[in-house]
Structures are given as C-alpha cells and as structure tokens.
Amino acid sequence: MEDLPRVVPFPTRPDDAPFAETPLTRAYLLAPTAAPPADADALVDLPDGSRFVYAPRAPGGAPHALAFDPFVRGNAFKPIHESDRALGALLSIAASRRLDTGAESERFFVFLRGAGLLSLENGDVHRFEPNTLGIVPAGYAARLWAQGPEDVLAIALQPRGAAPKERRTLASEIAKRRANGPPP
C-alpha cells in the first residue's frame, strides 16, 4: 500500500477487490449490479455503466450515490457530498486553466472528462485522462492543470476527521532526519 502521489488508470474490468489503496482509503471499480463493500461511503456511476466506490477506513453508515451534472463547463467547484467519513466536490477546470489544492488532507480525484497534469510542489508531474484516479496523500500540495481542448471534470473526495498533516518539502524531510538521526 503506497502513500505516494500517483495517477492510477481504472481497471479494464470491474472487480470486487480494491484497485487502489492508501492507509486511509480504498477505491473499487464495481459492475453496475454488484453490491458495494461494507465500508463504502460514496458511489459514482460512470458513463460506461460501471461504478466507482470510495471507501474510507473508518466506521460509518450506508453509502451515498453522488448526483452531479455531467455537463458543467468552465471553472466550477460544487460540494456534492458530506458524511461522517468523507467530503466530496465536483470540479470543473476550464481548458488551459489550473486549480490548486492544499496539503492538509488526502485527496482522491476521479477524472471523468478531459486530460491534464497533476503537478506537485516537488516537481513531480503525473498525466491524467478520463477514467483515471489521482491520489494525493496528505502533506502534498497539488495543482491540477486542464490541458484542453476540453474542460476537465472530476470528483474530489477526501476522508474526514484525519489529522491535518504538514507540508512535505525537501527542507522538512531533512529537518526530520536531523532531529531523528540517520535511518537504520
């Protein structure tokens, strides 16, 4: 289980096993008739008929199907989900524009339309396209760039109640190593 920023393509076929995991969350791609796992919090019906499932590793209630307008264009940020375990928002980023996100919490980006770049403060850049999942752990500030010609449409999900983390920079990592001594 990785705790690094990355972009993961959706599996070619739905499966009952998670296709992406972090210490705080799991992501599934299910067939339309499959029952969501017990820890599911948010369900997103995808254009191909499959279903993306967001499952924070925290106890909670029944999953919520996220309703959103797939025709949103331009720059938009609309909260669409709030539960005891997670928050969700619909993001639309106009072609050739960007959206910055903070480093306080883990974020999952379900990319539904458009292509672009997920770039981090440390210079790492990940390319995304429709039917991919962007994962940004807490401690990493990220920027989403829409590369056009089509606007990017994504759903952002994050666990609720996780302790905020400080930004991870080269200077902060060096300071931690100096304080804790060299690794074993």
N, C-alpha and C positions, 0 to 999 in steps of 0.2 A: 504494500500500500504506500503510494508515493505522497509526499507533501510538498510537491514542486509545481510551479505553474506549468500548464500544458494545454494543448488542444487535442481532443480525442474524437475521432470520427465515430458516428453511431455504427453499431454492428449492422452487417448486411441483412441479418435475420433476427427477429425478436427472440429473446431468451429469458428464462426465469432467473438467471444469475446476474448480479450487477456487472456492468461493463466498465464502470469507473468507481473508484473508492478513494476517500480521504479519511483521516482519523475522525472527522466529524460527520461525514455524509456518504451515502451510496447513491448511484444513479443506475436505473434499469431502463431497458427498452423492451416493452411487452407487446404481444399480439393484442388486437383490439378486444378480444373476448377473454383474455387472461385476467385473473383476479390479481389486484395489486398486493404486494407483500405487506405483512402486518405493520411494518414500520413506515409505510408510505405516508407522506404529508401532502404532496402536490402532484397532480396528474395533468399532463399536457397532451391533448390529442393532436397528432402530427398530420400533415396533409396526405401522407401515404397510407393512413389508416392505423399505423402503429401508435403506441402510447409511451411517452417519456414519463418516468416516475422519479420523483425527488424524495429521498428518504433520509432525514437526519437521524443520527444515532442518539435519539432522546425519546423517552416515553411520551406518548401523546394520543390524540384521538384519531378519528376517521380521516381518510384522505379527502382533499378538495380538488375537484376538477377546475382548472383555471380557464375562465372565459376571457377572451381577448378579441380585439378587432384586427384581423389579419391584413386589413387594407390601410392601416396607419402609415403615413408617409411623413417625410421631413424630420425635424428634431422633436422628439416627444419622450416623456418619462411619465408613466402612469402606474401608480401602485395598483396591483390586481390581487394580492394575496397577503393575508395576515393571520397567523395562527399562533398557538403557544410555542411551536417549534421552528417556524420559518417565516420569512418575509419574501414577497415576490413583486416584481415590477416588469411592465412591458417597456422595452426600449426601442426607439426608432432613431436611427442616426442617418441624417441626410448624406448623400454621396459627397465624398471629399471632406467630410467633417469628422470630428472626434468627440469622444466622451471620456472624461477622466473619472476614475473610481479610487476611493481611499484605501488605506491599508488596514483598516480596523477589523475587518471580518472576512472570513472565507466567502468567495462568490463563485457561483456556477452560472455560466451564460449558455443558454440553449439557443443556438443560432438557427433561425427559421428562414431568413431571406437575406440575400446579399453576401458579398465577400469583403474581407478586410484583414486588418492586422491587430493582434493583441500584443501590445508592447509594454515592457516593464521598465522601471527606473534603472535597473542594472544593465539595460541594453539588449536583453533577450527579446526576440520578436517571434511570434507564432502566427502563422496564416490560418484563418478560419474561412469557412464557407457554409452554406446551408447544410443542415443535418450533422453538425459537429457540436461538441460540448467544450467550452472553455472553462478551465478550472484555475482559479487564482486563490491560493491559500492566504490566510490572514498574515499580515506583515509585508505584503507586496502591494504597492500601489500599481495600478494598471491603467492603460489608455487603450480604448477601442477606436480604431480608425476605419471608417467606411471607405472602400476603395472604388466604389461606383462601377458601372453607371447606375446601379440600383441601390436604393437605400437599404441599410441593414435593419432587420427586425429580429429582436432577440428577447428572451425572457431571462431576467436576472433573478436568481434565488440565493438566499443566504440563511444559514441557521441562526436561530435566535437564542440569546442567552449565553453564547460563548464569550469568554473573557476577551476583551479587546487586546490585540497584540500591537507591539511597537513596530515601526517600520524596520525592515531588514535591509540594511545597506552594508557595503563593504566595511565602512568605519564601525558600525555597530557590531558586526561579526568579529572584527579584530579586537575591539574592546572587550567583548565577552571572552574571547580566548585568552587575552592577557589576564583578565580577572580570575578565570577558572584554571589557568595553567594550560600547558600543551595537551592535546588529545592523547589518550593512552595508545 
